[in-house]
Amino acid sequence: MPIVTVQVTREGTTPDRSSISVEEKAAIIKGVSQVLLDVLNKPLESTYVVIEEVDLDNWGWGGLPTAQYRKLRAAAKP
């Protein structure tokens, strides 16, 4: 029985949203489950998909918190 954890940032896909939608989560679950069926022949009913949303202030890259890194990148664009 596979268990797959998918981490996504807790941000919306548009500026007015602060998380992914129920429909988007359902699509992730369906797609990941289908990949395991196609690649490993794991039945859909035995595959568990866990979605974890990570708050913006709990991740970063480039050695900086995400919001700070994005501000630097935005300021550097011509």
C-alpha positions in Angstrom: 0.0 0.0 0.0 1.7 3.2 -1.1 1.4 6.4 0.9 2.4 9.5 -1.0 2.8 12.9 0.7 2.5 15.9 -1.5 3.6 19.2 0.0 2.3 22.4 -1.5 2.6 26.0 -0.4 -0.4 27.5 1.3 -0.9 30.1 -1.5 -3.6 30.5 -3.9 -3.3 30.3 -7.6 -4.6 33.8 -7.9 -3.9 36.9 -5.7 -7.3 36.7 -4.0 -6.8 33.2 -2.7 -4.7 31.9 0.2 -4.8 28.2 -0.4 -5.4 25.6 -3.1 -9.0 24.6 -3.7 -10.8 21.4 -2.8 -11.1 20.8 -6.6 -7.3 21.2 -7.0 -6.6 18.9 -4.1 -8.9 16.3 -5.7 -7.1 16.6 -9.0 -3.7 16.1 -7.2 -5.0 13.0 -5.5 -6.4 11.6 -8.7 -3.3 12.3 -10.7 -0.8 10.9 -8.2 -2.9 7.8 -7.7 -3.1 7.3 -11.5 0.7 7.6 -11.8 1.2 4.9 -9.2 -1.3 2.7 -11.0 0.4 3.3 -14.4 4.0 3.0 -13.2 3.8 0.5 -10.3 0.5 -1.2 -11.1 -0.8 -0.2 -7.6 -4.6 -0.3 -7.4 -6.3 3.0 -6.8 -8.1 1.7 -3.8 -4.8 0.8 -2.0 -3.0 4.2 -2.6 -3.1 6.9 0.0 -2.3 10.5 -0.9 -1.7 13.0 1.8 -1.6 16.7 1.0 0.3 19.0 3.3 0.0 22.7 2.9 3.0 24.7 4.1 2.5 28.2 5.3 4.5 30.9 3.4 6.6 31.8 6.4 7.6 28.2 6.9 9.7 27.8 3.8 12.3 29.7 1.9 15.0 29.4 -0.7 18.2 31.3 -1.7 19.0 31.4 2.0 16.0 33.7 2.8 12.4 33.4 3.8 10.2 33.2 0.7 8.6 36.6 1.0 11.9 38.3 1.4 13.5 36.4 -1.5 10.5 37.3 -3.7 10.9 41.0 -2.9 14.6 40.9 -3.8 13.8 39.2 -7.1 11.1 41.6 -7.9 13.3 44.6 -7.1 16.1 43.1 -9.4 13.8 42.8 -12.4 14.2 45.6 -15.0 
